[in-house]
Amino acid sequence: MREFAVYQDDDGSWVAECRELPGLKVKGKSEDEALQKIKQALLIYYPCRCED
């Protein structure tokens, strides 16, 4: 299981990052969008380990 940091950036966008995986950082217009994007990125990074 990976832990995510989700926060709102200075420009108002939402950022989600996984500090365990350097460089894995995404932005979204909403908190939910940022979380969905980071889940998609993890599926690319770990295709066998991210099943729902």
Phi and psi in radians as a Rosetta constraint file:
Dihedral C 1 N 2 CA 2 C 2 CIRCULARHARMONIC -1.816 0.35
Dihedral N 2 CA 2 C 2 N 3 CIRCULARHARMONIC 2.560 0.35
Dihedral C 2 N 3 CA 3 C 3 CIRCULARHARMONIC -1.793 0.35
Dihedral N 3 CA 3 C 3 N 4 CIRCULARHARMONIC 2.441 0.35
Dihedral C 3 N 4 CA 4 C 4 CIRCULARHARMONIC -1.998 0.35
Dihedral N 4 CA 4 C 4 N 5 CIRCULARHARMONIC 2.565 0.35
Dihedral C 4 N 5 CA 5 C 5 CIRCULARHARMONIC -1.840 0.35
Dihedral N 5 CA 5 C 5 N 6 CIRCULARHARMONIC 2.225 0.35
Dihedral C 5 N 6 CA 6 C 6 CIRCULARHARMONIC -2.191 0.35
Dihedral N 6 CA 6 C 6 N 7 CIRCULARHARMONIC 2.208 0.35
Dihedral C 6 N 7 CA 7 C 7 CIRCULARHARMONIC -2.665 0.35
Dihedral N 7 CA 7 C 7 N 8 CIRCULARHARMONIC 2.848 0.35
Dihedral C 7 N 8 CA 8 C 8 CIRCULARHARMONIC -1.661 0.35
Dihedral N 8 CA 8 C 8 N 9 CIRCULARHARMONIC 2.258 0.35
Dihedral C 8 N 9 CA 9 C 9 CIRCULARHARMONIC -1.390 0.35
Dihedral N 9 CA 9 C 9 N 10 CIRCULARHARMONIC 2.963 0.35
Dihedral C 9 N 10 CA 10 C 10 CIRCULARHARMONIC -1.071 0.35
Dihedral N 10 CA 10 C 10 N 11 CIRCULARHARMONIC -0.485 0.35
Dihedral C 10 N 11 CA 11 C 11 CIRCULARHARMONIC -1.517 0.35
Dihedral N 11 CA 11 C 11 N 12 CIRCULARHARMONIC 0.057 0.35
Dihedral C 11 N 12 CA 12 C 12 CIRCULARHARMONIC 1.644 0.35
Dihedral N 12 CA 12 C 12 N 13 CIRCULARHARMONIC -0.171 0.35
Dihedral C 12 N 13 CA 13 C 13 CIRCULARHARMONIC -1.391 0.35
Dihedral N 13 CA 13 C 13 N 14 CIRCULARHARMONIC 2.803 0.35
Dihedral C 13 N 14 CA 14 C 14 CIRCULARHARMONIC -1.725 0.35
Dihedral N 14 CA 14 C 14 N 15 CIRCULARHARMONIC 2.420 0.35
Dihedral C 14 N 15 CA 15 C 15 CIRCULARHARMONIC -2.078 0.35
Dihedral N 15 CA 15 C 15 N 16 CIRCULARHARMONIC 2.365 0.35
Dihedral C 15 N 16 CA 16 C 16 CIRCULARHARMONIC -2.194 0.35
Dihedral N 16 CA 16 C 16 N 17 CIRCULARHARMONIC 2.317 0.35
Dihedral C 16 N 17 CA 17 C 17 CIRCULARHARMONIC -2.505 0.35
Dihedral N 17 CA 17 C 17 N 18 CIRCULARHARMONIC 2.684 0.35
Dihedral C 17 N 18 CA 18 C 18 CIRCULARHARMONIC -1.972 0.35
Dihedral N 18 CA 18 C 18 N 19 CIRCULARHARMONIC 1.813 0.35
Dihedral C 18 N 19 CA 19 C 19 CIRCULARHARMONIC -1.159 0.35
Dihedral N 19 CA 19 C 19 N 20 CIRCULARHARMONIC -0.357 0.35
Dihedral C 19 N 20 CA 20 C 20 CIRCULARHARMONIC -1.242 0.35
Dihedral N 20 CA 20 C 20 N 21 CIRCULARHARMONIC -0.352 0.35
Dihedral C 20 N 21 CA 21 C 21 CIRCULARHARMONIC -2.124 0.35
Dihedral N 21 CA 21 C 21 N 22 CIRCULARHARMONIC 1.624 0.35
Dihedral C 21 N 22 CA 22 C 22 CIRCULARHARMONIC -0.938 0.35
Dihedral N 22 CA 22 C 22 N 23 CIRCULARHARMONIC 2.364 0.35
Dihedral C 22 N 23 CA 23 C 23 CIRCULARHARMONIC 1.571 0.35
Dihedral N 23 CA 23 C 23 N 24 CIRCULARHARMONIC -0.165 0.35
Dihedral C 23 N 24 CA 24 C 24 CIRCULARHARMONIC -1.546 0.35
Dihedral N 24 CA 24 C 24 N 25 CIRCULARHARMONIC 1.634 0.35
Dihedral C 24 N 25 CA 25 C 25 CIRCULARHARMONIC -2.551 0.35
Dihedral N 25 CA 25 C 25 N 26 CIRCULARHARMONIC 2.253 0.35
Dihedral C 25 N 26 CA 26 C 26 CIRCULARHARMONIC -2.275 0.35
Dihedral N 26 CA 26 C 26 N 27 CIRCULARHARMONIC 2.791 0.35
Dihedral C 26 N 27 CA 27 C 27 CIRCULARHARMONIC -2.130 0.35
Dihedral N 27 CA 27 C 27 N 28 CIRCULARHARMONIC 2.624 0.35
Dihedral C 27 N 28 CA 28 C 28 CIRCULARHARMONIC -2.552 0.35
Dihedral N 28 CA 28 C 28 N 29 CIRCULARHARMONIC 2.882 0.35
Dihedral C 28 N 29 CA 29 C 29 CIRCULARHARMONIC -1.317 0.35
Dihedral N 29 CA 29 C 29 N 30 CIRCULARHARMONIC -0.372 0.35
Dihedral C 29 N 30 CA 30 C 30 CIRCULARHARMONIC -2.389 0.35
Dihedral N 30 CA 30 C 30 N 31 CIRCULARHARMONIC 2.912 0.35
Dihedral C 30 N 31 CA 31 C 31 CIRCULARHARMONIC -1.072 0.35
Dihedral N 31 CA 31 C 31 N 32 CIRCULARHARMONIC -0.741 0.35
Dihedral C 31 N 32 CA 32 C 32 CIRCULARHARMONIC -1.115 0.35
Dihedral N 32 CA 32 C 32 N 33 CIRCULARHARMONIC -0.720 0.35
Dihedral C 32 N 33 CA 33 C 33 CIRCULARHARMONIC -1.113 0.35
Dihedral N 33 CA 33 C 33 N 34 CIRCULARHARMONIC -0.731 0.35
Dihedral C 33 N 34 CA 34 C 34 CIRCULARHARMONIC -1.095 0.35
Dihedral N 34 CA 34 C 34 N 35 CIRCULARHARMONIC -0.716 0.35
Dihedral C 34 N 35 CA 35 C 35 CIRCULARHARMONIC -1.142 0.35
Dihedral N 35 CA 35 C 35 N 36 CIRCULARHARMONIC -0.714 0.35
Dihedral C 35 N 36 CA 36 C 36 CIRCULARHARMONIC -1.114 0.35
Dihedral N 36 CA 36 C 36 N 37 CIRCULARHARMONIC -0.693 0.35
Dihedral C 36 N 37 CA 37 C 37 CIRCULARHARMONIC -1.164 0.35
Dihedral N 37 CA 37 C 37 N 38 CIRCULARHARMONIC -0.686 0.35
Dihedral C 37 N 38 CA 38 C 38 CIRCULARHARMONIC -1.244 0.35
Dihedral N 38 CA 38 C 38 N 39 CIRCULARHARMONIC -0.556 0.35
Dihedral C 38 N 39 CA 39 C 39 CIRCULARHARMONIC -1.125 0.35
Dihedral N 39 CA 39 C 39 N 40 CIRCULARHARMONIC -0.732 0.35
Dihedral C 39 N 40 CA 40 C 40 CIRCULARHARMONIC -1.105 0.35
Dihedral N 40 CA 40 C 40 N 41 CIRCULARHARMONIC -0.711 0.35
Dihedral C 40 N 41 CA 41 C 41 CIRCULARHARMONIC -1.111 0.35
Dihedral N 41 CA 41 C 41 N 42 CIRCULARHARMONIC -0.668 0.35
Dihedral C 41 N 42 CA 42 C 42 CIRCULARHARMONIC -1.161 0.35
Dihedral N 42 CA 42 C 42 N 43 CIRCULARHARMONIC -0.599 0.35
Dihedral C 42 N 43 CA 43 C 43 CIRCULARHARMONIC -1.108 0.35
Dihedral N 43 CA 43 C 43 N 44 CIRCULARHARMONIC -0.562 0.35
Dihedral C 43 N 44 CA 44 C 44 CIRCULARHARMONIC -1.317 0.35
Dihedral N 44 CA 44 C 44 N 45 CIRCULARHARMONIC -0.740 0.35
Dihedral C 44 N 45 CA 45 C 45 CIRCULARHARMONIC -1.190 0.35
Dihedral N 45 CA 45 C 45 N 46 CIRCULARHARMONIC -0.778 0.35
Dihedral C 45 N 46 CA 46 C 46 CIRCULARHARMONIC -2.217 0.35
Dihedral N 46 CA 46 C 46 N 47 CIRCULARHARMONIC 1.339 0.35
Dihedral C 46 N 47 CA 47 C 47 CIRCULARHARMONIC -1.081 0.35
Dihedral N 47 CA 47 C 47 N 48 CIRCULARHARMONIC -0.419 0.35
Dihedral C 47 N 48 CA 48 C 48 CIRCULARHARMONIC -1.654 0.35
Dihedral N 48 CA 48 C 48 N 49 CIRCULARHARMONIC -0.217 0.35
Dihedral C 48 N 49 CA 49 C 49 CIRCULARHARMONIC -1.917 0.35
Dihedral N 49 CA 49 C 49 N 50 CIRCULARHARMONIC -0.017 0.35
Dihedral C 49 N 50 CA 50 C 50 CIRCULARHARMONIC -1.964 0.35
Dihedral N 50 CA 50 C 50 N 51 CIRCULARHARMONIC 0.694 0.35
Dihedral C 50 N 51 CA 51 C 51 CIRCULARHARMONIC -1.401 0.35
Dihedral N 51 CA 51 C 51 N 52 CIRCULARHARMONIC 2.533 0.35
